[in-house]
Amino acid sequence: MVPAHPLRRVLDVLTIVVFAAALSSSRLDELLRDDALRGPDPEGRTAWPYPSRPTTLSGLNQFSSRFEAYYFDTFGLRDVLLRWNTIVDYFGLGLAPSSDLVVGRDDWIFFAGERTFENLRGVVPLSDDALEGWRAALESRRDVLADAGCAYMFVACPNKETIYGERVPGVHEPLGPTRLDQIASYLARTSSVEFLDLRATILAEKAADSGEDTLYPAHGTHWMGRAAFAAYRAITLSLSRRFPTMNRYDIAECHFPFEMTTEDSWAPKMYLGTRLLHRIVRAAPIAGPRYVPLRREQEGHTWKDTDVIGDPDGPRAIVFCDSFFEAVHTLLSDSFAEVMYVRGAPISEQQITDFHPDVVIDLFVERRFFLPPPLHLAGLPPARGDAFAFDEAQTSLFALDWKQTTGGLISTGSARSSKVGAGADTSISLSTPSGGDDVRLPTIIVPEASDVFLRITASCTADQLMYVYWKPKDALGFKIAWRVQIPLTSTVRSSTLQISVPAGPLDVMLRTQSTAILREFELRAAPR
């Protein structure tokens, strides 16, 4: 036998060492680094907690799935492997590492969640009843505010892919009108409500694009700079017809500083950190803002922000908004005597009574039209929109089972669901006392090509939000993007809304801020 070459022996040993190091590296990382450093915080969610030791047979049955969820969120080198997966997908193959993102031309990244690309293609149109529901909701909102001496305006902000359709992959070519197309056209024909569609304004400003100076960031979602200023001018122009003395900045009074940053970027969520920068431009008065922040109240994703300026000629305003208001916040605040921004929870009748606004503005991005119309104010009947569609839907996916003491709900951790009352007042008391507790529905099966509607009739001892989460059966965890918030009060209220869920097996989870009383909870499906 010919003896092995000494170099071959060295290579064999080196191979064994490298192989052993690769096998042990994950476990070594778990020992050296805290779980939080590998967890899913960049994805906008928290890791599943380490499950407590089971003390019941039911807990023992759930332990393996809970441990699996915890492990998949914290295993060794998780963040490193996800980073390299993104590097290969995005930089090497021009693909997005998540189904919620789409990589377009010039390496632009678009948000694909919340059915945005289905909307862009026009394949999920609103029904005639849904359009009528929007008209009725907006007009009733306007009329109640008018009785209180308050003006009303709904402002629709375009999605990034609506303005930069040429940068979207050709596979997403439009086939029909978007929901914003439908609503704008329907209201123009049937209503006098003030509905400000900013698409034309933003598209006109797009003509001044040059190189990296664009209206939306390459790797983010929200408008910025020139788009924000154009939107501000359009909003205040419309308001100035009622309030002619309000402050309105000209473009010569503003500047547009920029920086290369990961702000408003999907890069950190893709585990790239600062490896992928883009240009962020702001719009601000040259002389600096005039408004003075008065207070900010925040609870989770719900907050109120009140600004006061020394301009007695401006109106008082409440702005019910989403994150798109942030780019125009500084400019818009300087146009009001006092303004309250409300985000994450509906405007309440009490806020209107206490604040005495001269105008209420609903300011939302185009994706808002996949949610129900704004809640009605006191004394108004529900619109014939999602409620009507729910009543017409024939396929029940889940309804409370009054033969069971829990209504058919499955409690986990310290959560509780139990039957209370009797007869017509029979209800389910629901409580999820800590962040790790929840109540689940049995797995439901959503038929292909179906719209799903949720109806909840409930009350509680104090105003709160109920969160309804969902996820595909094979997904590792629930996400904030896969949820709806249901406002509850001490008065029994019924809410009906369409929710955007995938076909197939689905897990549904309920969480409350305090004890809630459910009289009705049902999911129905109807063919599209």
C-alpha positions as CSV (number, residue, x, y, z in Angstrom):
1,M,0.0,0.0,0.0
2,V,1.3,3.4,-0.9
3,P,1.5,5.6,2.2
4,A,-0.7,8.7,2.1
5,H,1.1,11.9,1.3
6,P,1.7,14.0,4.4
7,L,-0.3,16.9,2.8
8,R,-3.3,14.6,2.3
9,R,-3.3,13.8,6.0
10,V,-3.2,17.5,6.9
11,L,-6.2,18.1,4.6
12,D,-8.1,15.2,6.1
13,V,-7.6,16.5,9.6
14,L,-8.5,20.0,8.5
15,T,-11.7,18.7,6.9
16,I,-12.6,16.9,10.1
17,V,-11.9,20.0,12.2
18,V,-14.0,22.3,9.9
19,F,-16.8,19.8,9.8
20,A,-16.9,19.5,13.6
21,A,-16.7,23.3,13.9
22,A,-19.7,23.7,11.5
23,L,-21.7,21.1,13.5
24,S,-21.0,22.7,16.9
25,S,-21.1,26.4,15.8
26,S,-24.8,26.7,16.2
27,R,-24.7,25.3,19.7
28,L,-21.7,27.4,20.6
29,D,-23.5,30.5,19.5
30,E,-26.4,29.6,21.7
31,L,-24.1,29.4,24.7
32,L,-22.1,32.6,23.9
33,R,-24.9,35.0,22.8
34,D,-28.2,36.0,24.4
35,D,-31.4,34.7,22.6
36,A,-32.5,38.3,22.0
37,L,-29.5,38.9,19.7
38,R,-30.6,36.2,17.4
39,G,-34.3,36.8,17.7
40,P,-36.8,38.2,15.2
41,D,-36.8,41.8,16.5
42,P,-35.7,43.1,13.1
43,E,-38.8,41.5,11.6
44,G,-41.0,43.7,13.8
45,R,-42.0,40.9,16.2
46,T,-40.8,39.4,19.5
47,A,-39.5,35.9,19.9
48,W,-41.8,33.2,21.3
49,P,-41.0,32.8,25.0
50,Y,-39.4,29.7,26.4
51,P,-42.3,27.5,27.3
52,S,-43.0,26.9,31.0
53,R,-42.8,23.4,32.4
54,P,-46.2,21.7,31.7
55,T,-48.2,20.8,34.7
56,T,-51.3,19.4,33.0
57,L,-51.9,16.9,30.2
58,S,-53.2,19.7,27.9
59,G,-50.0,21.7,28.7
60,L,-47.9,18.7,27.9
61,N,-49.6,18.3,24.5
62,Q,-48.8,21.9,23.7
63,F,-45.3,21.9,25.0
64,S,-43.6,20.5,21.9
65,S,-45.2,23.0,19.5
66,R,-44.4,25.9,21.8
67,F,-40.8,24.8,22.2
68,E,-40.5,24.4,18.4
69,A,-41.8,28.0,17.9
70,Y,-39.3,29.2,20.6
71,Y,-36.4,27.3,19.0
72,F,-37.1,28.5,15.5
73,D,-37.0,32.1,16.8
74,T,-33.7,31.7,18.7
75,F,-31.5,28.9,17.4
76,G,-27.8,29.5,17.1
77,L,-26.6,31.7,14.2
78,R,-30.2,32.4,13.2
79,D,-29.5,36.0,12.4
80,V,-26.2,35.2,10.6
81,L,-27.9,32.6,8.4
82,L,-30.8,34.9,7.6
83,R,-28.4,37.7,6.7
84,W,-26.5,35.4,4.2
85,N,-29.8,34.2,2.8
86,T,-30.7,37.8,2.0
87,I,-27.3,38.5,0.6
88,V,-27.6,35.6,-1.8
89,D,-31.2,36.3,-2.7
90,Y,-31.1,40.1,-3.1
91,F,-27.6,40.8,-4.2
92,G,-27.0,37.6,-6.1
93,L,-30.4,36.6,-7.5
94,G,-32.4,39.9,-7.4
95,L,-35.1,38.3,-5.2
96,A,-36.7,39.3,-2.0
97,P,-36.1,37.1,1.1
98,S,-39.7,37.4,2.2
99,S,-43.1,37.0,0.5
100,D,-44.1,40.4,1.9
101,L,-41.5,42.1,-0.4
102,V,-40.9,42.4,-4.1
103,V,-37.7,43.4,-5.8
104,G,-38.3,45.7,-8.8
105,R,-36.2,47.3,-11.4
106,D,-33.1,49.2,-10.3
107,D,-33.2,47.0,-7.1
108,W,-36.1,49.0,-5.6
109,I,-37.9,47.1,-2.9
110,F,-41.7,47.2,-2.7
111,F,-44.0,46.1,0.1
112,A,-46.2,43.2,-1.1
113,G,-48.2,42.6,2.1
114,E,-51.8,43.5,2.7
115,R,-52.6,42.5,-0.9
116,T,-51.0,45.6,-2.3
117,F,-50.0,43.9,-5.6
118,E,-53.4,42.3,-6.0
119,N,-54.8,45.8,-5.7
120,L,-52.3,47.2,-8.2
121,R,-53.3,44.6,-10.7
122,G,-57.0,45.3,-10.1
123,V,-57.9,41.7,-9.3
124,V,-59.6,42.4,-6.0
125,P,-62.2,45.0,-6.8
126,L,-64.8,46.3,-4.4
127,S,-68.4,45.2,-5.0
128,D,-71.2,47.7,-5.6
129,D,-72.4,47.2,-2.1
130,A,-68.9,47.9,-0.7
131,L,-68.6,51.1,-2.7
132,E,-72.0,52.2,-1.4
133,G,-70.9,51.3,2.1
134,W,-67.9,53.6,1.7
135,R,-70.1,56.5,0.4
136,A,-72.6,56.1,3.2
137,A,-69.8,55.9,5.8
138,L,-68.0,59.0,4.7
139,E,-71.2,61.1,4.2
140,S,-72.5,60.1,7.6
141,R,-69.2,61.0,9.2
142,R,-69.3,64.4,7.4
143,D,-72.9,65.1,8.3
144,V,-72.5,64.3,12.0
145,L,-69.4,66.6,12.1
146,A,-71.2,69.3,10.2
147,D,-74.0,69.2,12.9
148,A,-71.2,69.9,15.4
149,G,-69.9,72.8,13.4
150,C,-66.9,70.9,12.0
151,A,-65.7,70.4,8.5
152,Y,-64.5,67.0,7.2
153,M,-62.1,65.8,4.5
154,F,-60.8,62.3,3.5
155,V,-57.3,62.3,2.1
156,A,-56.1,59.3,0.1
157,C,-52.3,58.9,-0.2
158,P,-51.0,56.7,-3.1
159,N,-48.9,53.6,-2.6
160,K,-45.3,53.7,-3.8
161,E,-46.0,51.1,-6.5
162,T,-48.9,53.3,-7.8
163,I,-46.5,56.2,-8.5
164,Y,-43.6,54.1,-9.6
165,G,-45.3,51.4,-11.6
166,E,-42.5,51.4,-14.2
167,R,-40.2,50.0,-11.5
168,V,-42.5,47.1,-10.7
169,P,-41.7,43.8,-12.3
170,G,-43.8,43.2,-15.5
171,V,-45.5,40.2,-14.0
172,H,-47.6,42.6,-11.9
173,E,-49.0,44.4,-14.9
174,P,-52.5,45.9,-14.1
175,L,-55.5,44.1,-15.4
176,G,-58.3,46.4,-14.0
177,P,-59.0,49.4,-11.8
178,T,-57.6,49.6,-8.2
179,R,-59.8,50.1,-5.2
180,L,-58.7,53.7,-5.1
181,D,-59.7,54.1,-8.7
182,Q,-63.1,52.6,-7.9
183,I,-63.8,54.7,-4.8
184,A,-62.6,58.0,-6.3
185,S,-64.8,57.4,-9.4
186,Y,-67.8,56.3,-7.4
187,L,-67.7,59.3,-5.0
188,A,-67.2,61.7,-7.9
189,R,-70.4,60.4,-9.5
190,T,-72.5,59.9,-6.4
191,S,-71.3,62.1,-3.5
192,S,-70.3,65.7,-2.5
193,V,-68.1,64.5,0.4
194,E,-64.6,66.1,0.2
195,F,-62.4,63.3,-1.0
196,L,-58.9,64.4,-1.8
197,D,-57.1,62.0,-4.1
198,L,-53.4,62.9,-4.1
199,R,-52.3,60.7,-7.0
200,A,-52.4,63.5,-9.6
201,T,-50.5,65.9,-7.3
202,I,-47.8,63.3,-6.6
203,L,-47.5,62.2,-10.2
204,A,-47.1,65.8,-11.3
205,E,-44.2,66.2,-8.9
206,K,-42.6,63.1,-10.1
207,A,-41.7,64.9,-13.4
208,A,-39.0,66.7,-11.4
209,D,-37.2,63.5,-10.4
210,S,-33.5,63.4,-11.0
211,G,-31.2,60.5,-10.3
212,E,-31.6,59.4,-6.7
213,D,-33.9,62.4,-6.0
214,T,-37.2,60.5,-6.0
215,L,-40.5,60.9,-4.2
216,Y,-40.3,57.5,-2.3
217,P,-37.1,55.8,-1.0
218,A,-35.6,53.0,-3.0
219,H,-35.9,50.4,-0.2
220,G,-38.8,51.8,1.8
221,T,-42.5,52.5,1.6
222,H,-43.4,56.1,2.6
223,W,-43.4,59.3,0.6
224,M,-40.8,62.0,1.4
225,G,-39.4,65.4,0.5
226,R,-41.0,66.8,-2.5
227,A,-44.0,64.4,-2.4
228,A,-44.7,65.4,1.2
229,F,-44.5,69.1,0.3
230,A,-46.8,68.6,-2.7
231,A,-49.3,66.7,-0.5
232,Y,-49.1,69.4,2.2
233,R,-49.8,72.2,-0.4
234,A,-52.8,70.2,-1.8
235,I,-54.3,69.6,1.7
236,T,-53.9,73.2,2.8
237,L,-55.2,74.6,-0.5
238,S,-58.4,72.6,0.0
239,L,-58.7,73.7,3.6
240,S,-57.9,77.4,2.8
241,R,-61.3,77.6,1.0
242,R,-62.9,77.3,4.4
243,F,-60.1,78.9,6.5
244,P,-58.5,81.5,4.2
245,T,-56.2,83.0,6.9
246,M,-54.4,79.7,7.8
247,N,-50.7,79.6,7.3
248,R,-49.4,78.0,4.1
249,Y,-45.7,77.7,3.3
250,D,-44.5,78.4,-0.2
251,I,-41.7,76.2,-1.6
252,A,-39.3,79.1,-1.3
253,E,-39.8,79.0,2.5
254,C,-38.8,75.4,2.7
255,H,-35.7,73.3,2.2
256,F,-35.2,69.6,1.6
257,P,-32.2,68.2,3.6
258,F,-31.3,64.6,2.9
259,E,-29.1,61.8,4.3
260,M,-28.0,58.3,3.3
261,T,-29.6,56.1,6.0
262,T,-31.5,52.9,6.7
263,E,-34.5,55.0,7.9
264,D,-37.8,53.8,6.4
265,S,-35.9,50.9,4.8
266,W,-36.6,47.2,4.7
267,A,-32.9,46.5,4.9
268,P,-32.7,46.1,8.7
269,K,-35.8,43.8,8.5
270,M,-33.8,41.8,5.9
271,Y,-31.0,41.4,8.5
272,L,-28.7,43.7,6.4
273,G,-28.3,46.3,9.1
274,T,-26.4,49.3,7.6
275,R,-25.2,47.3,4.6
276,L,-27.9,48.8,2.3
277,L,-28.3,52.6,2.5
278,H,-30.7,54.8,0.6
279,R,-31.5,58.5,0.3
280,I,-34.1,60.0,2.6
281,V,-35.3,63.5,2.0
282,R,-37.3,65.6,4.4
283,A,-39.4,68.8,3.8
284,A,-39.1,71.4,6.5
285,P,-39.5,75.2,6.9
286,I,-36.1,77.0,6.5
287,A,-36.8,79.1,9.6
288,G,-37.6,76.0,11.6
289,P,-41.0,74.7,12.8
290,R,-43.3,77.0,14.7
291,Y,-45.4,74.5,16.5
292,V,-44.8,73.4,20.0
293,P,-45.4,69.7,20.9
294,L,-47.9,69.7,23.8
295,R,-48.2,66.0,24.8
296,R,-47.9,62.5,23.5
297,E,-49.9,59.6,24.8
298,Q,-48.8,56.1,23.6
299,E,-50.0,52.6,24.3
300,G,-48.5,50.0,22.0
301,H,-49.2,51.1,18.4
302,T,-51.9,53.6,19.5
303,W,-51.0,57.1,20.3
304,K,-52.3,60.7,20.3
305,D,-50.0,63.6,19.6
306,T,-51.1,67.2,20.2
307,D,-49.3,70.2,18.8
308,V,-50.0,73.9,19.6
309,I,-48.7,77.0,17.7
310,G,-49.1,80.6,18.3
311,D,-51.3,81.4,15.3
312,P,-54.8,82.3,16.4
313,D,-55.9,82.5,12.7
314,G,-55.5,78.8,12.0
315,P,-58.3,76.2,12.6
316,R,-58.2,73.5,15.2
317,A,-57.9,70.1,13.7
318,I,-58.0,66.4,14.5
319,V,-56.1,64.2,12.0
320,F,-57.0,60.5,12.1
321,C,-54.0,59.0,10.3
322,D,-51.5,56.2,9.6
323,S,-47.7,56.4,9.2
324,F,-47.9,58.5,6.0
325,F,-48.7,61.6,8.1
326,E,-45.2,61.6,9.5
327,A,-43.6,63.2,6.4
328,V,-46.0,66.1,6.5
329,H,-46.3,66.4,10.2
330,T,-44.0,69.4,10.6
331,L,-45.4,71.5,7.8
332,L,-49.0,70.6,8.6
333,S,-48.7,71.4,12.3
334,D,-47.7,74.9,11.5
335,S,-51.0,75.5,9.6
336,F,-53.2,74.9,12.7
337,A,-53.9,76.8,15.9
338,E,-54.0,73.3,17.6
339,V,-53.9,69.8,16.1
340,M,-54.4,66.4,17.5
341,Y,-53.0,63.4,15.5
342,V,-54.7,60.1,16.4
343,R,-53.1,56.9,15.1
344,G,-53.9,53.3,15.8
345,A,-57.3,53.8,17.3
346,P,-60.6,55.3,16.0
347,I,-61.5,58.9,16.7
348,S,-64.0,58.8,19.6
349,E,-67.0,61.0,20.0
350,Q,-65.6,62.2,23.3
351,Q,-62.4,63.4,21.6
352,I,-64.5,65.5,19.3
353,T,-66.6,66.9,22.1
354,D,-63.6,67.7,24.3
355,F,-61.3,69.1,21.6
356,H,-63.9,71.1,19.6
357,P,-62.1,70.8,16.2
358,D,-62.9,73.1,13.3
359,V,-62.0,70.3,10.9
360,V,-61.4,66.5,11.0
361,I,-59.1,65.0,8.4
362,D,-58.8,61.3,7.7
363,L,-55.4,60.8,6.1
364,F,-54.6,57.3,4.9
365,V,-52.5,55.4,2.4
366,E,-54.2,53.5,-0.4
367,R,-53.9,50.2,1.4
368,R,-56.6,51.5,3.8
369,F,-59.2,50.5,1.3
370,F,-58.7,46.8,2.2
371,L,-60.1,47.7,5.7
372,P,-63.7,48.7,6.5
373,P,-64.7,52.4,6.1
374,P,-64.0,54.7,9.1
375,L,-66.2,53.9,12.1
376,H,-69.5,55.7,12.3
377,L,-70.0,58.4,14.9
378,A,-72.8,58.3,17.4
379,G,-76.4,57.7,16.3
380,L,-75.7,56.4,12.9
381,P,-76.6,53.0,11.5
382,P,-73.9,50.8,10.0
383,A,-73.2,51.1,6.3
384,R,-74.5,48.4,4.0
385,G,-71.0,47.2,3.1
386,D,-69.1,44.4,4.9
387,A,-72.1,43.8,7.2
388,F,-74.3,43.1,4.2
389,A,-71.6,40.9,2.6
390,F,-71.3,38.9,5.9
391,D,-75.1,38.3,6.0
392,E,-75.0,37.1,2.4
393,A,-72.0,34.7,2.9
394,Q,-73.1,31.1,3.1
395,T,-70.0,29.3,4.4
396,S,-69.5,29.5,8.1
397,L,-65.8,28.9,9.0
398,F,-66.2,29.3,12.8
399,A,-68.9,30.4,15.2
400,L,-69.1,30.2,19.0
401,D,-70.4,26.8,20.1
402,W,-72.9,27.4,22.9
403,K,-72.9,23.7,23.8
404,Q,-69.3,24.0,25.1
405,T,-68.4,25.9,28.2
406,T,-65.6,27.7,26.4
407,G,-67.7,28.4,23.3
408,G,-65.3,26.2,21.3
409,L,-62.3,28.5,22.0
410,I,-59.0,27.0,23.2
411,S,-57.2,28.8,26.0
412,T,-53.4,28.7,26.3
413,G,-51.2,29.7,29.2
414,S,-53.1,31.8,31.8
415,A,-55.8,32.8,29.2
416,R,-59.4,32.0,30.1
417,S,-62.6,31.6,28.1
418,S,-65.8,30.6,29.9
419,K,-69.5,30.8,29.5
420,V,-71.3,33.5,31.5
421,G,-75.0,34.5,31.7
422,A,-78.0,32.5,30.5
423,G,-80.6,32.5,27.8
424,A,-80.4,35.4,25.4
425,D,-77.7,36.9,27.5
426,T,-75.3,33.9,27.2
427,S,-71.8,35.2,26.5
428,I,-68.2,34.1,26.6
429,S,-65.9,35.9,29.1
430,L,-62.5,36.2,27.5
431,S,-59.2,37.2,29.2
432,T,-55.5,37.1,28.1
433,P,-53.7,38.6,31.2
434,S,-50.1,38.6,29.8
435,G,-48.3,39.0,26.5
436,G,-47.7,35.2,26.2
437,D,-51.3,34.2,26.7
438,D,-53.9,33.9,24.0
439,V,-57.1,32.1,23.0
440,R,-57.2,30.1,19.8
441,L,-59.8,28.9,17.4
442,P,-59.7,25.4,16.2
443,T,-57.9,25.3,12.8
444,I,-60.2,26.6,10.1
445,I,-60.0,25.9,6.4
446,V,-60.4,28.9,4.1
447,P,-61.7,27.9,0.6
448,E,-59.8,28.9,-2.5
449,A,-60.9,32.3,-4.1
450,S,-62.9,33.4,-1.1
451,D,-63.5,36.6,0.7
452,V,-63.6,36.2,4.5
453,F,-65.7,38.3,6.8
454,L,-65.5,38.6,10.6
455,R,-68.3,39.7,12.9
456,I,-67.8,40.4,16.6
457,T,-70.4,41.5,19.0
458,A,-68.8,42.3,22.4
459,S,-68.4,44.6,25.3
460,C,-66.0,45.2,28.2
461,T,-65.7,47.1,31.4
462,A,-63.5,49.8,30.0
463,D,-62.6,51.0,26.5
464,Q,-60.0,48.7,25.0
465,L,-58.9,46.9,21.8
466,M,-59.3,43.3,21.0
467,Y,-56.6,41.9,18.6
468,V,-57.5,39.1,16.1
469,Y,-54.4,37.5,14.6
470,W,-54.2,34.9,11.9
471,K,-51.4,32.9,10.1
472,P,-51.1,30.0,7.7
473,K,-51.0,26.7,9.6
474,D,-47.3,26.1,8.5
475,A,-46.1,29.7,9.4
476,L,-43.8,29.8,12.5
477,G,-45.5,32.7,14.2
478,F,-48.1,35.4,14.1
479,K,-47.2,38.9,12.8
480,I,-48.5,42.4,13.4
481,A,-49.3,42.6,9.6
482,W,-51.6,39.6,10.1
483,R,-54.1,41.1,12.5
484,V,-57.0,43.5,13.0
485,Q,-57.9,45.7,16.0
486,I,-61.5,45.7,17.2
487,P,-62.4,48.7,19.5
488,L,-64.6,47.6,22.5
489,T,-66.6,49.8,24.9
490,S,-68.8,49.2,27.9
491,T,-71.8,49.3,25.5
492,V,-72.4,46.1,23.5
493,R,-71.3,46.9,19.9
494,S,-71.2,44.8,16.7
495,S,-68.3,45.1,14.3
496,T,-68.2,43.5,10.8
497,L,-65.2,43.6,8.6
498,Q,-63.5,41.8,5.7
499,I,-60.1,40.4,6.6
500,S,-57.4,39.5,4.2
501,V,-56.4,35.9,4.8
502,P,-54.9,33.2,2.6
503,A,-56.7,30.1,1.5
504,G,-56.0,26.8,3.2
505,P,-55.5,25.8,6.9
506,L,-55.5,28.9,9.1
507,D,-54.7,29.5,12.8
508,V,-56.6,32.3,14.5
509,M,-55.6,33.9,17.8
510,L,-57.4,36.4,20.1
511,R,-55.8,38.7,22.6
512,T,-57.5,41.3,24.8
513,Q,-56.2,44.2,27.0
514,S,-58.6,43.3,29.8
515,T,-61.6,41.0,30.2
516,A,-64.0,41.1,27.2
517,I,-67.5,39.7,26.9
518,L,-68.2,38.0,23.5
519,R,-71.8,37.6,22.5
520,E,-70.9,36.8,18.9
521,F,-67.8,35.7,17.1
522,E,-68.1,34.3,13.6
523,L,-66.0,33.9,10.5
524,R,-67.8,33.4,7.1
525,A,-66.5,32.9,3.6
526,A,-68.0,33.9,0.3
527,P,-66.8,33.2,-3.3
528,R,-65.1,36.2,-4.9
